Amino acid sequence: MLQKIKDLMHIKELIDEINKNVNGHSTQINTLKEELATLNKSLGDVKQNQTEFLDNFKENLEVISESKEDLKKEVYDFKLLKSQMQKNILEKFEEELTNELKVYSEKLKNDLGEYNKLKEQMTFALNKISGISNEINKFIEVSKNIKKEDFELTKFANQLLEMDKEKLELMRKIDTLEHLIAKIRRERR
């Protein structure tokens, strides 16, 4: 019987130990329940926040879609405006360039005319200068051939008198010839 009491004691110790373990487990379970409740509450808050975020995102998505469409329209209008502006700028540039080219072309034609006139005048002047140069060369040649004696007045005076005589003789002959020619013409008529 002692054995039974010992066994009972042993069983009681085992039961106490099991009770102790059960109490520890109960405490842990209670702690886990509290943590689970807190976690559930946090999860509910997160879920609510996520739902609100999704609702806001859906609303914003519509606004973003509308904004995207508006942006596409604006970009299209901008591209259209850009091409029109490029065309207008190019046309204006061509028009201004054409006007400037006309002005400069007219000026160039006038300058070319003036240049040609000046060229002709220069050619004429060069020809005159060349002629004068030839005359000066002739004068130089003549002056080289002039002797001291040619400068004596008496000899020069004699030459002048002879030349006057020749001139008078030639004038008489010319008068005679003119009379003869006039007479011949009258006879022919």
Phi, psi and omega in degrees: 000328175302322179296322182290321180294317179298319180294321180294323180293318180295320180292321179296318178298319179295319180293318178299317179296318179295318179298318179297316178295320180294318178298317178298318178294323179296319179295316179295321180294319178298317178298316179297323178297315179298315180296322179294320178297316178298317179296319178298318180296314180298318179296321177297317178298316179298318180297317179296316178298320180294320178297315178298317179299315180297318178298312179298320180297318179297317178297314180294328178298320177295317179296319179296319179298315178297316179298322179297316179296316178299317179297319177300316179298316180297317179296318178297313178299320180296316179298318179297314178298319180299313181294322178295318179295319178300317180295315180296317180296317180297317179297316180297317179299314180298319180296313179297318180297318179298315179298315180297318180296323177298314181300311182292327178295315178298315180299318179296320177298315179298315179297322179296318177299314178298319179299315180297320177298313179298323179297316178297316179297320178296317179298315178299315180296319179297319177297317179298314180299319178298317178298315179297319179300317178298316180297319179296319178298319178297315180299319178297316179299316180296318182294330177293326183275351180287135180257163180298325184293335181294343183268358179287136187291325184293314180297319180294319180296319177298318180296320179297317180297316178298318180294322177297318179298314179298320181296314179298318179298316180294322180295322177296316180297320179297317179299316180298316179296319179298319179295317179297316181296318179297319180295318179296320180294320180294322181291328181289334184280000000 
